[in-house]
Amino acid sequence: MKREETRYPDYPLFKGLQRPLELMGIQGRYIYWAASAAGGAIVGFIVAYCLFGFIAGLIMLSAVLSSGISLIIIKQRHGLHSKHIDRGVFVYACSKKK
């Protein structure tokens, strides 16, 4: 007795390029950081302009943008998936409750 195997149709599946999203040299989650830095700089400019004047607004805009860009550059050099690594020896007395 031969057993008949059911053959299902094959469909091509696009799995992507296995690379993180990149926009103008900024990768992955740092795109959101750049957008929030730009938004914060605009809001900071508007608030400082209304309260103190045009020069204070420009100073606030440049300070927020430069700090945001430098933070993104520093963090991106450590890698997209950088995590805190604890150093030392850890002893676990019991890993499961009985």
C-alpha positions in Angstrom: 0.0 0.0 0.0 1.5 3.3 -1.1 0.8 6.3 0.9 0.0 9.4 -1.1 1.7 12.6 0.0 -0.1 15.8 -0.3 2.0 18.4 -2.1 1.2 22.0 -1.1 2.0 24.9 -3.4 5.2 26.7 -2.8 5.2 30.5 -2.5 8.3 32.7 -2.6 9.0 34.4 0.7 11.0 37.7 1.0 13.0 37.7 4.2 14.6 41.0 3.7 18.3 41.8 3.5 19.0 41.0 7.2 20.3 44.5 7.7 19.1 47.2 10.1 17.1 50.1 8.8 19.4 53.0 7.8 18.6 56.6 6.9 21.5 59.0 6.1 24.0 57.0 8.0 21.8 56.6 11.1 20.8 53.1 11.9 17.8 51.5 13.5 16.6 52.9 16.8 18.8 56.0 16.4 16.5 57.2 13.7 13.9 57.8 16.4 16.5 59.4 18.6 17.4 61.8 15.8 13.8 62.6 15.1 13.2 63.3 18.8 16.3 65.5 19.0 15.2 67.5 16.0 11.7 67.9 17.5 13.1 68.9 20.9 15.3 71.4 19.2 12.4 73.0 17.4 10.3 73.1 20.5 13.2 74.5 22.5 13.8 77.2 19.9 10.1 78.2 20.0 10.0 78.4 23.8 13.3 80.2 24.2 12.3 82.6 21.4 9.0 83.5 23.1 10.6 83.9 26.5 14.0 85.4 25.9 14.4 86.4 22.2 15.9 85.2 18.9 19.5 84.8 20.0 18.5 82.7 23.0 16.4 80.6 20.7 19.3 80.0 18.4 21.5 79.0 21.3 18.9 76.6 22.5 18.4 75.1 19.0 22.2 74.6 18.5 22.7 73.2 22.0 19.9 70.6 21.7 20.9 69.6 18.2 24.6 69.3 18.9 24.0 67.3 22.1 21.6 65.0 20.3 23.9 64.4 17.4 26.9 63.7 19.6 24.9 61.3 21.7 23.7 59.4 18.6 27.3 59.2 17.3 28.7 58.0 20.6 26.0 55.4 21.1 26.0 54.2 17.5 29.7 53.5 17.6 29.0 50.9 20.4 26.7 49.1 18.1 23.0 48.8 17.4 22.3 46.2 20.0 24.7 47.4 22.8 23.7 46.2 26.2 25.0 46.6 29.7 27.4 43.7 30.6 27.9 43.0 34.2 31.5 42.1 35.2 32.3 39.7 38.0 31.4 36.3 39.3 27.8 35.7 40.2 26.8 32.7 42.4 23.2 31.5 42.1 22.1 29.5 45.1 19.0 28.1 43.5 17.7 28.6 40.0 14.3 26.9 40.4 11.8 26.9 43.2 10.8 23.4 44.4 
